[in-house]
């Protein structure tokens, strides 16, 4: 069977995964009696809820006499390292671009990786059925982007397909009338324009993992492309490690892909994208060879973490009330397991009760926290901090490219806010009441900015960012919240009476009946300093006051905080308590008097 290896790349939410669904269904890869799942490639519950791809997924379809291996890549910048490594597995890419939104920051980011790897692009203008679709203008934008990124003449001669992933239609014409309920134009384009894998069937074995997976039965699984030769189950092979040493091992299992299934196979050949198990600590970029014929492939670059935070044992007075997994040993085991399959995650022991976890961004780390919470863990996490580096004797921090799209009326507030966070405006363009602004800003300046940004743009603003480079550190308090908080002085259940009295001091995060403890953050102060408050005080009842009168208090709705909002919100002297049912904000020092003394001597 002839082979084609392709990756699907796009900005977040431009429809990659939905398009893969249609390719799977319309190629006949699903049997008639198989249940068809929407966004089948997003297998993780969080991926389905958020509508994003977090981890690269491999699938394969049979079409005519071809086996087409497809890798669905993450679109978010936090997972850019995976996109880069995937380019080593494929010979072509489907660049999916929204017919209305056009090219976006991550479109630039993923296309740059593809062009650098010199793979053949096919452009899919998706969501062509949108009433606001502007296909001609978007194609011009894509062409400009190719030129800007230094594409070769061959790369500029890209074929174009127009499609609607949601409707399952495609055609080679931009006219919506030509759309037909088929994905054949895309599949035919792949066969016609994407070259066969440039591999050697007869040489000695070379296989390089570009991605990792993990399961409890076989340990680490290396996913990659056989560049040369063939591989059999139970064969003894050598692994050229990252440090140049050689380790021999037996191939326990080989997995291939078809549809949504990972299937066990006995033998694999050059050009196949497969997964192998047998070496418990196999790593990305190592080379598996025949014994005595060791020849390492060039190492793959792995994105370094840019953000770190502390994960620790929950020390709040409410520990153990909601979660079942509480100990440092269990937290360490879980973090270690995660780092086995995620090469961009680094875990170091800070002390007996806490660990420093480094990742590629807030989304990367918040997804790990959310997965642990759902598994029954209780833990406390600190404010995310950027990882500083020493370069040529200077202390340097990561900077990001930021693109913002807002209505004109909100532009002034956004520019002022980014200026306060040490952002440097690079360009600005206006069209039809919308403004697009490009900034370079320290990564620190984006921590805690998203919530503020959505508030100041009434939810209409769009902000996208990608890592740019390390530069010398600027400013000192960039990324710290300016507003003070309301901190509980007592433990117990919050009452409507006390909340009603405190409401004028700021915005509450809790409602009556919420269990609170001393040192827990219950709201935001309307001033810059922290305020200690009692939210558990009940009204003193006398003979002339009935208990029922308390029920007539009318309270404002509290501000409900998601995990990302909490991570954005907290300052360096605060923590988030994460349990299977709740996120609670708290001070590191719970005792009110001790905290006041500490603040007094550390101002």
C-alpha positions in Angstrom: 0.0 0.0 0.0 1.4 3.5 -0.9 1.8 5.9 1.9 1.3 9.6 2.6 2.2 11.3 5.9 0.6 14.7 6.6 0.0 17.0 9.6 -3.0 19.3 10.0 -1.9 22.7 11.4 -4.0 25.8 12.2 -4.7 28.6 14.7 -6.8 27.6 17.7 -10.4 27.0 16.8 -10.0 27.2 13.0 -11.5 23.7 12.6 -8.6 21.2 12.4 -10.2 18.5 14.5 -13.6 18.8 13.0 -12.0 18.5 9.5 -10.2 15.3 10.6 -13.6 13.9 11.8 -15.0 14.4 8.3 -11.9 12.9 6.6 -12.3 9.8 8.9 -16.0 9.4 8.2 -16.0 10.1 4.5 -13.0 7.9 3.6 -15.0 4.9 4.8 -12.6 4.3 7.8 -15.5 4.0 10.2 -17.6 1.0 9.6 -21.4 1.6 9.1 -22.2 0.1 12.5 -19.5 2.1 14.3 -20.6 5.0 16.5 -19.5 8.3 15.0 -18.2 10.7 17.6 -17.9 14.5 17.1 -14.4 15.8 17.4 -13.3 12.2 17.8 -9.6 13.1 17.9 -10.1 15.2 21.1 -10.2 12.2 23.3 -9.5 14.0 26.6 -12.5 15.3 28.5 -10.9 18.7 28.9 -10.2 18.9 25.1 -13.9 18.2 24.4 -15.1 20.8 26.9 -12.8 23.6 25.8 -12.8 22.7 22.1 -9.0 22.7 21.8 -6.5 20.1 21.0 -4.0 19.7 23.8 -1.9 16.7 22.7 -1.0 15.7 19.1 -3.0 12.8 17.9 -2.2 10.2 15.3 -4.7 8.5 13.0 -4.7 6.9 9.6 -7.2 6.4 6.8 -7.3 4.2 3.8 -8.3 6.0 0.6 -8.1 4.3 -2.9 -4.8 2.4 -2.7 -3.2 4.7 -0.2 -2.7 4.7 3.6 -2.8 8.4 4.7 -1.3 8.9 8.1 -2.7 12.1 9.7 -1.4 14.0 12.7 -3.8 16.4 14.3 -1.6 19.0 16.0 -2.2 21.5 18.9 -2.9 25.0 17.8 -2.1 26.7 21.1 1.4 28.3 21.5 2.0 26.5 24.8 2.2 23.2 22.7 4.4 24.6 19.9 7.2 22.2 20.6 5.1 19.3 19.6 4.2 21.0 16.3 7.9 21.4 15.5 8.7 17.8 16.2 5.8 16.5 14.2 7.2 18.3 11.1 10.0 15.7 11.2 7.4 12.9 10.7 5.5 14.3 7.7 6.1 15.3 4.1 3.2 17.7 3.8 0.8 19.8 5.8 -2.8 20.9 5.5 -2.9 24.5 6.6 -6.4 25.2 7.8 -7.4 28.9 7.8 -10.8 30.3 8.9 -12.6 31.9 5.9 -13.5 35.0 8.1 -10.7 35.3 10.7 -7.9 34.8 8.2 -4.3 34.4 9.3 -3.8 34.7 13.1 -0.7 34.5 15.4 -0.7 30.7 15.7 -1.2 30.4 11.9 2.0 32.3 11.5 3.7 30.2 14.3 2.7 26.7 12.9 3.3 27.7 9.2 6.8 29.0 10.1 7.6 25.6 11.6 6.3 23.8 8.5 8.3 26.0 6.1 11.4 25.6 8.1 11.0 21.8 7.9 10.5 22.2 4.1 7.3 20.2 3.9 4.7 20.7 1.1 1.7 22.9 2.1 -1.9 22.6 1.0 -4.1 25.4 2.1 -7.7 24.6 3.2 -10.0 27.6 3.5 -12.4 26.3 6.1 -15.8 27.5 7.4 -16.6 28.7 3.8 -20.3 28.4 4.7 -20.0 31.3 7.1 -22.1 34.3 6.0 -19.1 36.5 6.8 -16.6 34.4 4.8 -14.2 36.5 2.7 -12.2 33.8 0.9 -10.4 36.0 -1.6 -9.0 38.4 1.0 -8.0 35.5 3.2 -6.0 33.9 0.4 -4.2 37.2 -0.1 -3.4 37.2 3.6 -2.1 33.6 3.5 0.1 34.5 0.4 1.5 37.6 2.2 2.2 35.4 5.2 4.1 32.8 3.1 6.2 35.6 1.5 6.8 37.2 4.9 8.1 33.9 6.3 10.5 33.5 3.4 8.7 30.7 1.5 10.5 29.3 -1.5 9.0 29.6 -5.0 7.8 25.9 -4.8 6.2 26.5 -1.4 4.4 29.6 -2.8 2.7 27.5 -5.5 0.3 26.0 -3.0 -2.9 24.3 -4.0 -6.2 25.6 -2.4 -9.3 23.7 -1.3 -12.4 25.3 0.1 -14.3 23.4 2.7 -16.8 23.4 5.6 -15.6 20.9 8.3 -18.9 21.4 10.1 -21.1 20.6 7.0 -18.7 18.0 5.6 -18.5 19.7 2.2 -15.6 20.7 0.0 -14.7 21.8 -3.5 -11.9 23.4 -5.5 -13.9 26.6 -6.2 -14.6 29.4 -3.7 -18.3 29.7 -4.9 -20.4 28.2 -2.1 -22.7 26.7 -4.8 -19.9 24.3 -5.8 -19.6 22.7 -2.3 -20.5 19.0 -2.3 -21.0 16.6 0.6 -17.6 14.9 0.2 -14.0 15.3 1.3 -12.5 13.7 -1.9 -11.1 17.0 -3.2 -8.9 17.2 -0.1 -7.9 13.6 -0.2 -7.1 13.8 -3.9 -5.0 16.9 -3.3 -3.0 15.0 -0.6 -2.3 12.1 -3.0 -1.5 14.4 -5.9 0.7 17.1 -4.2 2.2 15.5 -1.0 5.3 13.4 -1.9 5.8 9.8 -0.7 7.9 9.5 2.5 11.6 10.1 1.6 12.8 6.9 3.3 15.0 3.9 2.6 13.3 0.6 2.7 16.5 -1.6 2.4 18.9 0.1 4.7 19.7 -0.6 8.4 17.0 0.4 10.9 16.6 4.1 12.0 13.6 5.0 14.1 13.3 8.3 16.1 10.6 9.0 18.6 9.2 12.5 18.2 6.3 12.2 20.7 5.8 10.1 23.9 2.9 8.3 25.4 2.7 6.3 28.6 0.7 3.5 30.1 1.0 1.5 33.3 1.5 -1.9 31.5 4.4 -1.2 29.2 5.7 2.2 30.5 6.9 4.8 28.0 5.8 4.5 24.4 7.9 6.3 21.7 5.9 7.5 18.7 7.8 8.3 15.5 8.6 7.6 11.9 10.8 4.7 10.6 13.3 6.5 8.4 15.1 3.5 7.3 14.8 -0.3 7.3 12.1 -2.3 9.2 11.3 -3.3 12.7 9.7 -6.5 14.2 8.2 -7.4 17.5 10.6 -9.2 19.9 13.6 -8.0 17.9 16.7 -7.0 19.9 17.7 -3.4 18.9 20.0 -0.6 20.1 19.0 2.8 21.2 21.5 5.7 20.7 20.7 7.9 23.8 20.8 11.7 23.9 24.2 11.6 25.6 25.7 9.3 22.9 25.6 6.1 24.9 24.0 2.9 23.6 21.4 0.8 25.3 20.1 -2.5 23.9 16.5 -3.6 24.4 13.9 -5.9 23.1 10.9 -4.5 21.2 7.9 -5.7 23.3 5.1 -4.2 21.2 4.7 -2.2 18.0 1.5 -0.2 17.4 0.1 1.1 14.1 -2.8 3.4 13.6 -6.1 3.1 11.7 -9.0 5.3 12.3 -9.2 6.1 16.0 -7.6 2.8 17.0 -4.1 2.0 18.0 -3.6 -1.5 16.7 -0.9 -4.0 17.6 1.2 -5.1 14.6 4.0 -7.6 14.2 6.2 -5.7 11.7 6.6 -2.1 10.4 8.5 -0.7 7.5 10.2 2.5 6.4 7.7 5.4 6.0 5.3 4.0 8.7 4.3 6.2 11.7 4.3 3.8 14.6 4.6 3.5 18.4 7.0 1.1 20.1 7.3 -0.1 23.7 10.2 -2.0 25.4 12.6 0.7 26.6 11.1 2.2 29.8 12.9 5.5 29.6 13.0 6.0 25.8 13.2 9.8 25.1 12.3 12.1 22.3 15.1 12.5 19.7 16.9 9.2 20.5 17.5 6.8 17.6 16.6 3.1 17.5 19.0 1.1 15.3 20.0 -2.5 14.5 22.6 -3.8 16.9 26.1 -3.1 15.5 24.7 -0.6 13.0 24.2 2.3 15.3 23.8 5.6 13.4 22.1 8.5 15.2 19.7 10.9 13.5 20.1 14.6 14.3 18.6 15.5 17.7 15.2 17.1 17.8 14.8 20.4 19.6 12.5 20.3 22.6 11.0 23.6 23.7 12.3 24.7 27.1 9.8 25.5 29.9 9.2 29.3 30.4 6.9 29.2 33.4 7.0 27.5 36.8 4.9 27.1 39.8 4.9 25.2 43.1 2.6 22.2 43.6 2.3 21.3 47.3 0.3 19.3 49.8 -2.9 21.0 50.8 -2.4 22.6 54.3 -5.7 24.3 54.7 -8.0 23.6 57.6 -10.5 21.9 55.2 -8.0 19.4 53.9 -9.4 15.9 53.1 -13.0 16.9 53.1 -13.5 16.6 49.3 -10.5 14.8 47.9 -9.1 11.3 48.6 -5.5 11.7 47.4 -3.6 14.0 49.7 -0.1 12.9 50.3 3.2 14.3 48.9 4.1 10.8 47.8 1.0 10.4 45.7 1.4 13.9 44.2 5.1 13.1 43.3 4.0 9.8 41.6 1.4 11.6 39.6 3.8 14.5 38.5 6.5 11.9 37.6 4.0 10.0 35.5 3.0 13.1 33.7 6.6 14.1 33.0 7.1 10.6 31.5 4.9 11.4 28.5 5.3 15.2 28.4 8.9 16.2 27.5 8.3 19.9 28.1 7.3 19.4 31.7 10.0 19.4 34.3 9.5 18.4 38.0 11.9 19.1 40.8 11.5 18.4 44.5 11.4 21.7 46.5 11.0 20.2 50.0 9.4 17.2 51.5 5.9 18.6 50.9 6.2 20.5 47.6 7.5 20.4 44.0 8.5 23.0 41.4 6.7 22.2 38.2 8.0 23.9 35.0 6.0 24.1 31.8 5.4 26.1 28.6 2.6 28.4 29.8 -0.4 28.9 32.0 -2.6 26.7 29.8 -0.1 23.9 29.9 0.1 23.9 33.7 -3.6 24.6 34.4 -4.6 21.5 32.3 -2.3 19.4 34.5 -3.9 20.8 37.6 -7.4 20.3 36.2 -6.7 16.6 35.4 -5.3 16.0 38.9 -8.4 17.6 40.5 -10.7 15.4 38.5 -8.7 12.3 39.5 -9.4 13.1 43.2 -6.3 15.0 44.2 -6.2 17.8 46.7 -3.3 20.2 46.4 -2.2 23.8 46.7 -0.5 25.8 43.9 1.4 29.0 43.8 1.3 32.0 41.4 3.0 31.1 38.1 6.4 32.7 37.7 8.5 33.1 34.6 11.8 31.2 34.5 14.8 33.6 34.3 18.0 32.8 32.4 21.5 34.1 32.6 22.6 35.1 29.1 26.0 36.9 28.5 26.1 38.0 32.1 22.6 39.5 32.0 19.5 38.3 33.8 16.9 37.6 31.0 13.2 36.8 30.9 10.9 35.4 28.1 9.1 37.9 25.8 6.0 37.2 23.8 4.6 38.4 20.5 1.0 39.5 21.2 -1.7 40.2 18.7 -4.9 41.9 19.9 -8.2 42.5 18.0 -10.6 44.9 19.7 -13.3 47.4 18.9 -12.1 50.9 18.5 -13.9 52.1 21.6 -11.8 49.8 23.8 -8.5 50.6 22.2 -7.4 53.3 24.6 -7.8 51.2 27.7 -6.0 48.2 26.2 -3.0 50.4 25.1 -2.8 51.9 28.5 -2.9 48.5 30.3 -0.2 47.0 28.1 2.0 50.1 28.5 1.8 49.6 32.3 2.9 46.0 31.8 6.1 47.1 29.8 4.5 46.2 26.4 6.1 47.8 23.3 3.7 48.5 20.4 5.1 47.1 17.1 2.2 47.9 14.7 -1.5 48.9 14.6 -4.1 48.7 11.8 -7.8 49.7 11.6 -10.7 48.5 9.5 -14.5 48.6 9.9 -14.4 49.8 13.5 -12.0 47.0 14.5 -8.3 47.6 15.5 -5.5 45.0 15.3 -2.5 45.9 17.5 0.8 43.9 17.7 2.9 44.1 20.8 6.1 42.7 22.2 5.7 42.1 26.0 7.4 40.3 28.8 5.7 36.9 29.6 5.3 38.2 33.2 3.1 41.0 31.8 0.6 38.5 30.5 0.2 36.6 33.8 -3.0 37.9 35.2 -3.9 40.1 32.2 -6.5 37.9 30.5 -9.2 38.4 33.0 -8.6 42.2 33.1 -8.5 42.3 29.2 -11.8 40.5 28.9 -13.4 42.9 31.4 -12.1 46.0 29.7 -13.3 44.8 26.2 -16.7 43.5 27.5 -15.7 40.0 26.3 -15.3 41.1 22.7 -11.5 41.4 22.6 -9.3 38.6 21.1 -5.8 38.2 22.4 -3.2 35.7 21.0 0.4 35.3 22.0 3.5 33.2 21.1 6.9 33.0 22.7 9.4 35.2 20.9 12.8 35.2 22.7 14.7 35.9 25.9 15.6 39.6 26.6 17.1 41.4 29.6 14.6 41.8 32.5 12.5 45.0 32.5 10.4 46.6 35.4 10.0 45.0 38.8 6.3 44.5 39.7 5.0 43.6 36.2 2.3 41.0 36.6 1.4 41.7 40.2 -2.3 42.5 41.0 -2.8 46.0 42.3 -6.1 45.5 44.0 -6.2 44.3 47.6 -8.3 41.4 48.9 -10.9 40.7 51.6 -9.5 38.0 53.9 -11.5 36.1 56.4 -10.5 36.4 60.1 -12.8 33.5 61.3 -13.6 29.9 60.4 -17.2 28.7 59.8 -20.0 29.2 57.4 -20.5 32.5 55.8 -23.8 34.3 56.6 -26.0 36.5 54.5 -26.0 39.1 57.4 -22.2 39.5 57.5 -21.8 39.4 53.6 -24.5 42.1 53.4 -22.5 44.3 55.7 -19.2 43.7 53.8 -20.5 44.1 50.2 -19.9 47.8 50.0 -16.2 47.2 50.7 -15.6 45.3 47.4 -16.7 42.3 45.3 -17.3 39.0 47.1 -16.2 35.6 45.7 -18.4 33.5 48.0 -22.1 33.2 48.8 -23.9 32.5 52.2 -23.4 29.0 53.5 -19.8 28.7 52.0 -17.4 27.1 54.4 -14.5 29.5 55.1 -11.4 29.6 57.3 -9.0 32.2 58.7 -6.7 33.4 55.9 -9.1 32.5 53.1 -9.6 35.2 50.5 -13.4 35.8 50.2 -13.4 38.9 47.9 -11.6 41.8 46.3 -11.2 45.0 48.2 -12.1 48.2 46.4 -8.8 49.7 47.7 -5.2 48.7 47.1 -4.6 47.2 50.6 -5.8 43.9 52.0 -8.7 44.1 54.5 -9.4 41.5 57.3 -13.2 40.8 57.5 -15.5 38.5 59.4 -18.0 36.8 57.1 -19.3 34.3 59.6 -20.9 36.7 62.1 -24.6 36.1 62.6 -27.2 38.6 63.6 -27.8 38.7 67.3 -31.5 37.6 67.8 -33.6 39.2 70.6 -37.2 38.7 71.6 -38.3 41.4 69.2 -36.2 40.1 66.2 -37.4 37.0 64.5 -35.0 34.5 62.8 -36.9 34.9 59.6 -36.0 38.6 59.1 -32.5 37.6 58.1 -33.8 36.0 55.0 -34.9 39.4 53.5 -31.2 40.4 52.8 -30.7 40.9 49.1 -27.2 40.3 48.0 -25.3 40.9 44.8 -24.1 37.9 42.8 -20.6 36.8 43.8 -17.8 36.7 41.2 -17.2 33.0 40.3 -13.6 32.2 39.5 -12.4 29.5 37.1 -9.0 27.9 37.6 -7.4 30.2 34.9 -9.0 33.2 36.5 -7.5 32.2 39.9 -4.0 31.6 38.4 -4.3 35.0 36.8 -5.6 36.7 40.0 -3.3 35.6 42.8 -0.2 37.4 44.0 3.1 35.9 45.2 2.0 35.8 48.8 -1.1 33.8 48.0 -2.0 30.2 47.0 -4.9 28.4 45.3 -6.3 25.4 47.2 -7.5 22.9 44.5 -9.9 20.1 45.5 -12.2 17.9 43.4 -15.1 20.2 44.0 -13.7 23.7 44.7 -11.0 26.3 44.0 -10.3 28.4 47.1 -8.0 31.4 47.2 -6.0 31.8 50.4 -3.0 33.6 51.9 0.2 31.7 52.4 0.2 32.8 56.1 -3.3 32.0 57.4 -3.1 33.5 60.8 -4.2 37.2 60.7 -1.8 38.5 63.3 1.2 36.6 61.9 0.4 37.9 58.4 0.2 41.5 59.6 3.6 41.2 61.3 5.1 39.6 58.2 3.7 42.3 55.9 4.9 45.1 58.2 8.5 43.9 58.1 8.6 43.0 54.4 7.1 46.0 52.8 
